[in-house]
Amino acid sequence: MQKFADLVIKYRMIIIVSVVALTGFFGYHLKNLEIDTDILRYLPKNDSVVILFNEVGDKFGGTALAMVALETDPKDAVHNVFNYETLNRVEEITERFKQMDEVSHVMSLTDIIDIKKTEWGLEVGKLIDKHNIPDSPGELEKLKEYTLSKDMYQGNVISEDGKITVIIARLEKDADKVKTAHKLKEIVKATKGNERIYYGGIPFQMASVLGFILGDLYRLIPLVTILVMVTLFFSFRTLQGVFLPLF
């Protein structure tokens, strides 16, 4: 150990210059570091279930779906989404999502195909006319009964009790999922309403993971620095012994 210490002292200038140079080199390249929030990349690539999941996601776009659920406030007089204010908010969010370059398709209660059986055959149209959203209690009740009577809507764009509806946005293949998720959230927050908002889908999960990682870094880096300083102080018992290694 003494020989190693003598060697360090003998070549101290070379060692100090080398350490400073390496620190500067790696410090400069810190700007190129990126946080990978794609949780799918952490799954074992050779696992048969993971392979199948990725194939289905690539084929049907499941990993590119961002979902926003609106739940009506239990304190509201009409505790279901079939009220004029909620439907208008759904329509506003839907239209603003559709205007985004990162979004390829949007499906919601106010923008979904409805197929009706008539005496002349089948009638294809929209479930709700976005330019003429019903506002009278009678029309809204009729719309509620009709929507909840069809299996194609229950569990897809609306819950069975009619209290929750979902807006599904399919992202473009080359869209940045995290940045797009933040944009979608900003759009939802900018709309007015008393509904409770829930976010689902891989893009929103990735955005949440990024928030967790950054939050941990902001807390852990200062704590680790303090821990290192305390350890150095009890090891060397001098301020030089603390700040020189830390520097």
TORTI-810670 format. One line per field, with one value per atom (N, C-alpha, C): residue in one letter; residue number from 1; x, y, z; atom name. Coordinates in steps of 0.02 Angstrom, whole numbers, plus 50000, padded with zeros to 5 digits. Layout:
REM residues N
residuo: (A ...)
num: (NUM ...)
u: (X ...)
v: (Y ...)
w: (Z ...)
atomo: (CA ...)
REM end
This chain:
REM residues 247
residuo: (M M M Q Q Q K K K F F F A A A D D D L L L V V V I I I K K K Y Y Y R R R M M M I I I I I I I I I V V V S S S V V V V V V A A A L L L T T T G G G F F F F F F G G G Y Y Y H H H L L L K K K N N N L L L E E E I I I D D D T T T D D D I I I L L L R R R Y Y Y L L L P P P K K K N N N D D D S S S V V V V V V I I I L L L F F F N N N E E E V V V G G G D D D K K K F F F G G G G G G T T T A A A L L L A A A M M M V V V A A A L L L E E E T T T D D D P P P K K K D D D A A A V V V H H H N N N V V V F F F N N N Y Y Y E E E T T T L L L N N N R R R V V V E E E E E E I I I T T T E E E R R R F F F K K K Q Q Q M M M D D D E E E V V V S S S H H H V V V M M M S S S L L L T T T D D D I I I I I I D D D I I I K K K K K K T T T E E E W W W G G G L L L E E E V V V G G G K K K L L L I I I D D D K K K H H H N N N I I I P P P D D D S S S P P P G G G E E E L L L E E E K K K L L L K K K E E E Y Y Y T T T L L L S S S K K K D D D M M M Y Y Y Q Q Q G G G N N N V V V I I I S S S E E E D D D G G G K K K I I I T T T V V V I I I I I I A A A R R R L L L E E E K K K D D D A A A D D D K K K V V V K K K T T T A A A H H H K K K L L L K K K E E E I I I V V V K K K A A A T T T K K K G G G N N N E E E R R R I I I Y Y Y Y Y Y G G G G G G I I I P P P F F F Q Q Q M M M A A A S S S V V V L L L G G G F F F I I I L L L G G G D D D L L L Y Y Y R R R L L L I I I P P P L L L V V V T T T I I I L L L V V V M M M V V V T T T L L L F F F F F F S S S F F F R R R T T T L L L Q Q Q G G G V V V F F F L L L P P P L L L F F F)
num: (1 1 1 2 2 2 3 3 3 4 4 4 5 5 5 6 6 6 7 7 7 8 8 8 9 9 9 10 10 10 11 11 11 12 12 12 13 13 13 14 14 14 15 15 15 16 16 16 17 17 17 18 18 18 19 19 19 20 20 20 21 21 21 22 22 22 23 23 23 24 24 24 25 25 25 26 26 26 27 27 27 28 28 28 29 29 29 30 30 30 31 31 31 32 32 32 33 33 33 34 34 34 35 35 35 36 36 36 37 37 37 38 38 38 39 39 39 40 40 40 41 41 41 42 42 42 43 43 43 44 44 44 45 45 45 46 46 46 47 47 47 48 48 48 49 49 49 50 50 50 51 51 51 52 52 52 53 53 53 54 54 54 55 55 55 56 56 56 57 57 57 58 58 58 59 59 59 60 60 60 61 61 61 62 62 62 63 63 63 64 64 64 65 65 65 66 66 66 67 67 67 68 68 68 69 69 69 70 70 70 71 71 71 72 72 72 73 73 73 74 74 74 75 75 75 76 76 76 77 77 77 78 78 78 79 79 79 80 80 80 81 81 81 82 82 82 83 83 83 84 84 84 85 85 85 86 86 86 87 87 87 88 88 88 89 89 89 90 90 90 91 91 91 92 92 92 93 93 93 94 94 94 95 95 95 96 96 96 97 97 97 98 98 98 99 99 99 100 100 100 101 101 101 102 102 102 103 103 103 104 104 104 105 105 105 106 106 106 107 107 107 108 108 108 109 109 109 110 110 110 111 111 111 112 112 112 113 113 113 114 114 114 115 115 115 116 116 116 117 117 117 118 118 118 119 119 119 120 120 120 121 121 121 122 122 122 123 123 123 124 124 124 125 125 125 126 126 126 127 127 127 128 128 128 129 129 129 130 130 130 131 131 131 132 132 132 133 133 133 134 134 134 135 135 135 136 136 136 137 137 137 138 138 138 139 139 139 140 140 140 141 141 141 142 142 142 143 143 143 144 144 144 145 145 145 146 146 146 147 147 147 148 148 148 149 149 149 150 150 150 151 151 151 152 152 152 153 153 153 154 154 154 155 155 155 156 156 156 157 157 157 158 158 158 159 159 159 160 160 160 161 161 161 162 162 162 163 163 163 164 164 164 165 165 165 166 166 166 167 167 167 168 168 168 169 169 169 170 170 170 171 171 171 172 172 172 173 173 173 174 174 174 175 175 175 176 176 176 177 177 177 178 178 178 179 179 179 180 180 180 181 181 181 182 182 182 183 183 183 184 184 184 185 185 185 186 186 186 187 187 187 188 188 188 189 189 189 190 190 190 191 191 191 192 192 192 193 193 193 194 194 194 195 195 195 196 196 196 197 197 197 198 198 198 199 199 199 200 200 200 201 201 201 202 202 202 203 203 203 204 204 204 205 205 205 206 206 206 207 207 207 208 208 208 209 209 209 210 210 210 211 211 211 212 212 212 213 213 213 214 214 214 215 215 215 216 216 216 217 217 217 218 218 218 219 219 219 220 220 220 221 221 221 222 222 222 223 223 223 224 224 224 225 225 225 226 226 226 227 227 227 228 228 228 229 229 229 230 230 230 231 231 231 232 232 232 233 233 233 234 234 234 235 235 235 236 236 236 237 237 237 238 238 238 239 239 239 240 240 240 241 241 241 242 242 242 243 243 243 244 244 244 245 245 245 246 246 246 247 247 247)
u: (50042 50000 50044 50100 50146 50177 50194 50223 50174 50110 50059 50051 50053 50048 50107 50167 50226 50222 50195 50187 50138 50084 50034 50064 50102 50133 50186 50223 50276 50247 50192 50161 50096 50095 50034 50008 50053 50030 49999 50030 50003 49934 49928 49864 49810 49828 49778 49756 49803 49785 49742 49760 49722 49650 49643 49577 49534 49564 49527 49507 49553 49538 49481 49484 49432 49365 49368 49307 49276 49318 49293 49265 49298 49274 49205 49199 49135 49081 49103 49055 49026 49069 49045 48994 49004 48959 48896 48890 48828 48768 48780 48724 48693 48729 48703 48665 48664 48629 48553 48519 48446 48417 48359 48323 48276 48286 48244 48183 48125 48065 48020 48045 48005 48008 47955 47955 47956 47936 47935 48006 48055 48124 48155 48126 48153 48128 48080 48055 48103 48108 48153 48132 48177 48160 48147 48175 48168 48108 48073 48015 47959 47926 47874 47815 47797 47741 47758 47819 47841 47843 47867 47870 47800 47753 47684 47654 47667 47641 47666 47730 47759 47731 47720 47692 47620 47581 47512 47512 47557 47562 47581 47629 47650 47595 47559 47508 47445 47424 47361 47370 47433 47445 47429 47426 47408 47457 47521 47570 47571 47532 47530 47463 47425 47360 47366 47341 47338 47264 47245 47175 47163 47110 47090 47019 47010 46944 46916 46853 46818 46763 46765 46715 46676 46611 46569 46572 46570 46574 46511 46517 46458 46414 46443 46405 46360 46372 46331 46260 46213 46142 46130 46163 46157 46224 46226 46289 46300 46304 46324 46349 46382 46414 46364 46301 46251 46221 46263 46240 46276 46247 46272 46344 46361 46428 46482 46469 46518 46527 46472 46477 46513 46502 46538 46612 46629 46700 46733 46698 46723 46735 46687 46694 46752 46760 46816 46883 46891 46953 46966 46913 46919 46943 46914 46932 47003 47023 47091 47143 47125 47170 47179 47124 47126 47168 47176 47215 47290 47311 47382 47414 47473 47509 47531 47541 47566 47511 47448 47391 47362 47354 47327 47252 47225 47154 47130 47067 47037 46968 46953 46886 46858 46796 46763 46688 46653 46580 46550 46583 46557 46586 46628 46657 46667 46611 46613 46556 46569 46520 46463 46403 46344 46307 46291 46256 46186 46135 46066 46030 45988 45947 45880 45864 45801 45760 45699 45657 45684 45731 45760 45828 45853 45918 45960 46021 46066 46079 46079 46095 46160 46210 46275 46285 46302 46313 46351 46348 46381 46331 46357 46314 46287 46329 46310 46331 46286 46302 46341 46406 46448 46427 46391 46367 46299 46271 46205 46199 46241 46240 46176 46139 46075 46085 46037 46042 45979 45926 45865 45867 45839 45840 45811 45758 45726 45772 45804 45850 45911 45936 45995 45978 45920 45899 45889 45861 45852 45919 45966 46033 46067 46059 46089 46062 45996 45965 45987 45991 46011 46084 46128 46200 46214 46184 46197 46164 46120 46086 46128 46182 46223 46290 46304 46365 46428 46424 46484 46510 46469 46490 46509 46471 46484 46553 46593 46659 46711 46691 46737 46747 46692 46697 46658 46621 46581 46573 46570 46561 46488 46475 46408 46358 46383 46337 46332 46369 46365 46400 46441 46473 46542 46571 46639 46640 46671 46681 46755 46778 46849 46860 46914 46936 47001 47003 47062 47096 47159 47199 47253 47256 47309 47365 47425 47481 47512 47541 47579 47638 47660 47713 47777 47794 47858 47850 47793 47781 47820 47845 47878 47824 47821 47765 47763 47821 47823 47801 47830 47813 47739 47715 47645 47599 47617 47576 47570 47625 47622 47576 47579 47536 47463 47449 47379 47354 47397 47377 47363 47404 47394 47328 47310 47246 47188 47192 47138 47132 47189 47188 47160 47167 47144 47068 47036 46963 46929 46868 46832 46785 46779 46732 46747 46698 46705 46722 46731 46743 46812 46817 46881 46916 46981 47019 47067 47068 47116 47152 47216 47256 47279 47278 47300 47335 47370 47405 47480 47519 47592 47619 47595 47623 47619 47561 47554 47595 47602 47644 47717 47740 47809 47820 47772 47778 47781 47741 47742 47808 47835 47900 47954 47953 48002 47997 47936 47925 47952 47941 47966 48042 48074 48147 48177 48151 48178 48167 48109 48095 48145 48160 48208 48278 48296 48363 48370 48318 48321 48329 48302 48308 48372 48390 48446 48514 48522 48588 48611 48570 48591 48605 48562 48571 48637 48652 48713 48774 48769 48825 48839 48786 48794 48824 48800 48825 48899 48920 48991 49033 49008 49045 49054 49001 49005 49056 49052 49099 49171 49183 49251 49276 49231 49252 49274 49234 49252 49312 49328 49386 49450 49448 49509 49512 49456 49452 49477 49480 49501 49455 49451 49410 49440 49507 49540 49522 49519 49502 49431 49389 49319 49312 49338 49324 49368 49430 49474 49449 49434 49406 49339 49298 49232 49238 49287 49299 49322)
v: (49940 50000 50063 50059 50116 50129 50076 50083 50117 50097 50128 50202 50219 50290 50330 50301 50336 50346 50297 50302 50358 50362 50415 50484 50491 50556 50574 50524 50537 50563 50534 50553 50592 50631 50666 50713 50750 50798 50762 50707 50668 50641 50616 50586 50640 50699 50753 50777 50789 50812 50760 50696 50642 50639 50644 50641 50701 50761 50821 50815 50789 50781 50731 50674 50624 50651 50687 50716 50766 50808 50856 50822 50768 50731 50700 50664 50631 50683 50737 50789 50823 50833 50863 50820 50755 50709 50692 50720 50711 50738 50789 50820 50771 50718 50669 50612 50612 50558 50567 50511 50511 50460 50475 50428 50386 50321 50277 50257 50284 50271 50217 50187 50135 50071 50060 50003 49936 49937 49874 49850 49895 49875 49838 49843 49810 49738 49719 49651 49605 49541 49494 49484 49500 49500 49430 49378 49310 49273 49305 49273 49269 49211 49200 49247 49261 49306 49377 49398 49465 49472 49421 49422 49430 49391 49394 49462 49488 49554 49608 49607 49656 49650 49587 49577 49604 49590 49616 49692 49719 49792 49825 49796 49825 49820 49764 49753 49794 49799 49833 49900 49919 49984 49990 49933 49935 49974 49973 50010 50084 50105 50176 50208 50176 50202 50242 50303 50345 50355 50338 50340 50390 50428 50477 50459 50444 50427 50485 50500 50552 50520 50532 50506 50564 50561 50615 50617 50677 50688 50662 50621 50595 50651 50711 50767 50799 50784 50813 50787 50828 50808 50747 50748 50691 50655 50600 50564 50514 50540 50500 50548 50521 50564 50593 50571 50596 50661 50711 50779 50825 50882 50927 50949 50965 50991 50937 50876 50823 50805 50799 50781 50835 50898 50953 50949 50933 50927 50869 50813 50756 50776 50813 50835 50883 50929 50977 50942 50895 50858 50816 50784 50743 50783 50841 50882 50908 50927 50953 50898 50837 50780 50767 50771 50756 50807 50866 50918 50910 50865 50855 50813 50833 50796 50727 50722 50659 50606 50626 50580 50562 50496 50473 50461 50443 50428 50437 50460 50470 50438 50403 50374 50396 50419 50441 50435 50451 50447 50494 50550 50599 50590 50540 50527 50453 50417 50345 50326 50277 50255 50217 50232 50197 50163 50100 50061 50043 50067 50054 50011 49968 49927 49962 49972 50004 49957 49980 49938 49933 49978 49977 49943 49922 49890 49917 49938 49965 50039 50077 50149 50162 50188 50201 50277 50297 50368 50376 50434 50448 50438 50413 50404 50471 50523 50590 50640 50683 50737 50790 50796 50843 50916 50929 50998 51011 50958 50966 50919 50930 50887 50901 50848 50858 50891 50934 50968 50962 50935 50927 50861 50859 50797 50737 50748 50693 50664 50706 50682 50647 50675 50646 50577 50571 50506 50454 50476 50431 50408 50455 50438 50390 50401 50356 50285 50278 50212 50177 50214 50183 50161 50204 50188 50129 50129 50075 50009 50012 49950 49913 49944 49914 49890 49825 49795 49826 49853 49880 49943 49974 50034 50019 49975 49958 49925 49951 49922 49945 49984 50009 50084 50121 50194 50219 50175 50196 50137 50152 50099 50076 50019 49991 50033 50071 50114 50184 50198 50262 50319 50303 50355 50374 50331 50342 50333 50380 50373 50383 50354 50357 50385 50422 50448 50413 50381 50341 50374 50392 50423 50375 50361 50319 50364 50354 50396 50372 50419 50402 50358 50316 50268 50302 50358 50392 50447 50451 50504 50490 50543 50537 50527 50467 50450 50495 50508 50548 50620 50651 50721 50726 50678 50679 50670 50627 50616 50680 50718 50782 50832 50832 50877 50859 50794 50771 50793 50786 50806 50881 50920 50992 51011 50976 50989 50974 50916 50897 50947 50968 51015 51083 51100 51166 51168 51110 51109 51114 51142 51153 51095 51078 51025 51000 50968 50941 50867 50837 50766 50748 50689 50662 50633 50646 50625 50569 50518 50462 50452 50434 50424 50352 50323 50254 50244 50187 50173 50183 50151 50153 50224 50269 50337 50373 50368 50401 50366 50300 50263 50285 50293 50315 50385 50429 50497 50495 50451 50445 50417 50368 50338 50392 50434 50488 50535 50551 50594 50562 50496 50461 50461 50448 50445 50513 50566 50632 50653 50636 50651 50616 50553 50515 50546 50566 50596 50661 50702 50766 50755 50700 50686 50648 50599 50555 50587 50629 50659 50701 50746 50783 50737 50686 50640 50601 50577 50540 50585 50648 50695 50705 50715 50724 50661 50603 50540 50531 50548 50543 50591 50653 50702 50679 50651 50626 50569 50523 50466 50490 50539 50566 50600 50636 50672 50623 50570 50521 50478 50478 50440 50480 50546 50587 50639 50657 50704 50775 50791 50859 50882 50949 50976 50961 50959 50941 50870 50827 50757 50750 50799 50797 50826 50887 50924 50905 50885 50867 50804 50749 50690 50706 50746 50762 50803 50850 50890 50846)
w: (50000 50000 50000 50037 50041 49973 49938 49871 49823 49829 49786 49802 49867 49888 49862 49866 49842 49766 49732 49659 49640 49678 49665 49676 49731 49746 49693 49671 49622 49556 49535 49471 49481 49535 49554 49500 49466 49415 49356 49336 49280 49298 49360 49382 49386 49414 49421 49353 49307 49240 49204 49213 49180 49206 49273 49303 49281 49280 49259 49186 49144 49073 49062 49097 49090 49116 49172 49200 49150 49121 49071 49010 48988 48929 48941 48996 49011 49030 49063 49080 49018 48969 48906 48872 48874 48839 48880 48939 48977 48940 48898 48861 48812 48795 48746 48780 48846 48881 48873 48865 48859 48908 48933 48977 48934 48934 48895 48938 48920 48959 48927 48873 48840 48882 48921 48966 48929 48865 48827 48812 48811 48797 48855 48914 48972 48978 48936 48937 48900 48921 48886 48813 48767 48696 48669 48701 48675 48705 48751 48781 48730 48725 48674 48684 48747 48761 48739 48753 48735 48658 48625 48551 48522 48549 48524 48539 48599 48618 48570 48555 48509 48439 48416 48349 48345 48396 48398 48402 48442 48449 48384 48348 48284 48231 48233 48181 48193 48255 48271 48307 48319 48349 48423 48458 48529 48572 48553 48593 48577 48527 48508 48526 48570 48589 48654 48652 48712 48729 48790 48810 48866 48858 48909 48930 48994 49020 49061 49050 49087 49129 49194 49240 49269 49264 49290 49366 49393 49464 49498 49550 49586 49614 49623 49651 49599 49535 49483 49487 49465 49467 49422 49363 49317 49317 49355 49363 49307 49246 49188 49134 49084 49034 48984 48988 48941 48966 48969 48983 48935 48922 48870 48882 48943 48959 48947 48971 48962 48889 48853 48782 48743 48760 48728 48742 48804 48822 48784 48779 48740 48668 48640 48570 48562 48608 48603 48606 48653 48659 48596 48572 48512 48452 48441 48383 48390 48450 48459 48452 48473 48462 48387 48350 48278 48240 48267 48233 48243 48287 48300 48245 48224 48172 48198 48263 48292 48299 48289 48298 48230 48219 48155 48157 48215 48219 48290 48297 48363 48364 48417 48426 48492 48492 48553 48545 48598 48596 48544 48531 48483 48413 48405 48338 48328 48327 48316 48269 48227 48177 48212 48191 48217 48160 48170 48118 48145 48111 48132 48081 48106 48063 48051 47988 47970 47926 47910 47867 47796 47779 47712 47710 47769 47772 47829 47815 47865 47852 47906 47901 47939 47904 47934 47943 48003 48017 48082 48111 48174 48232 48287 48346 48369 48370 48391 48338 48320 48273 48311 48296 48334 48324 48270 48258 48291 48317 48348 48408 48458 48517 48557 48574 48609 48677 48695 48759 48802 48774 48813 48852 48912 48953 48916 48877 48842 48789 48750 48698 48728 48782 48814 48844 48874 48902 48847 48792 48735 48707 48702 48678 48726 48791 48840 48833 48830 48825 48761 48706 48643 48645 48671 48672 48717 48776 48823 48803 48755 48731 48680 48656 48604 48632 48619 48645 48616 48555 48522 48558 48599 48635 48707 48739 48809 48815 48861 48871 48821 48771 48721 48728 48721 48728 48788 48820 48878 48925 48990 49039 49040 49069 49070 49107 49157 49195 49166 49113 49080 49116 49167 49207 49181 49140 49115 49039 49005 48933 48918 48863 48848 48778 48771 48707 48690 48632 48612 48553 48562 48508 48486 48422 48395 48368 48393 48373 48308 48271 48212 48231 48185 48199 48221 48190 48205 48258 48291 48341 48404 48435 48500 48553 48581 48626 48688 48717 48779 48766 48715 48700 48680 48641 48620 48679 48726 48786 48826 48832 48868 48832 48766 48727 48737 48736 48746 48815 48866 48933 48937 48904 48905 48873 48819 48786 48833 48866 48912 48969 48998 49053 49032 48968 48944 48934 48935 48926 48994 48994 49056 49070 49134 49153 49224 49254 49322 49323 49264 49261 49289 49318 49339 49277 49273 49214 49231 49189 49197 49130 49134 49074 49071 49011 49003 48936 48930 48868 48876 48832 48835 48833 48789 48788 48855 48888 48953 49007 49001 49049 49043 48980 48968 48997 48988 49015 49092 49122 49195 49220 49184 49203 49201 49149 49145 49205 49225 49282 49346 49355 49414 49416 49357 49354 49371 49340 49353 49426 49453 49523 49569 49554 49594 49589 49528 49518 49558 49557 49593 49668 49694 49765 49781 49739 49755 49747 49695 49683 49743 49770 49831 49890 49899 49955 49948 49888 49876 49887 49865 49875 49949 49987 50060 50092 50071 50098 50083 50022 50003 50045 50054 50093 50165 50194 50263 50267 50218 50217 50211 50167 50158 50222 50255 50315 50370 50380 50431 50411 50346 50323 50330 50312 50311 50367 50395 50451 50433 50369 50347 50291 50284 50230 50162 50159 50097 50076 50126 50112 50088 50103 50080 50010 50000 49938 49879 49892 49835 49799 49836 49801 49768 49803 49776 49712 49712 49652 49594)
atomo: (N CA C N CA C N CA C N CA C N CA C N CA C N CA C N CA C N CA C N CA C N CA C N CA C N CA C N CA C N CA C N CA C N CA C N CA C N CA C N CA C N CA C N CA C N CA C N CA C N CA C N CA C N CA C N CA C N CA C N CA C N CA C N CA C N CA C N CA C N CA C N CA C N CA C N CA C N CA C N CA C N CA C N CA C N CA C N CA C N CA C N CA C N CA C N CA C N CA C N CA C N CA C N CA C N CA C N CA C N CA C N CA C N CA C N CA C N CA C N CA C N CA C N CA C N CA C N CA C N CA C N CA C N CA C N CA C N CA C N CA C N CA C N CA C N CA C N CA C N CA C N CA C N CA C N CA C N CA C N CA C N CA C N CA C N CA C N CA C N CA C N CA C N CA C N CA C N CA C N CA C N CA C N CA C N CA C N CA C N CA C N CA C N CA C N CA C N CA C N CA C N CA C N CA C N CA C N CA C N CA C N CA C N CA C N CA C N CA C N CA C N CA C N CA C N CA C N CA C N CA C N CA C N CA C N CA C N CA C N CA C N CA C N CA C N CA C N CA C N CA C N CA C N CA C N CA C N CA C N CA C N CA C N CA C N CA C N CA C N CA C N CA C N CA C N CA C N CA C N CA C N CA C N CA C N CA C N CA C N CA C N CA C N CA C N CA C N CA C N CA C N CA C N CA C N CA C N CA C N CA C N CA C N CA C N CA C N CA C N CA C N CA C N CA C N CA C N CA C N CA C N CA C N CA C N CA C N CA C N CA C N CA C N CA C N CA C N CA C N CA C N CA C N CA C N CA C N CA C N CA C N CA C N CA C N CA C N CA C N CA C N CA C N CA C N CA C N CA C N CA C N CA C N CA C N CA C N CA C N CA C N CA C N CA C N CA C N CA C N CA C N CA C N CA C N CA C N CA C N CA C N CA C N CA C N CA C N CA C N CA C N CA C N CA C N CA C N CA C N CA C N CA C N CA C N CA C N CA C N CA C N CA C N CA C N CA C N CA C N CA C N CA C N CA C N CA C N CA C N CA C N CA C N CA C N CA C N CA C N CA C N CA C N CA C N CA C N CA C N CA C N CA C N CA C N CA C N CA C N CA C N CA C N CA C)
REM end
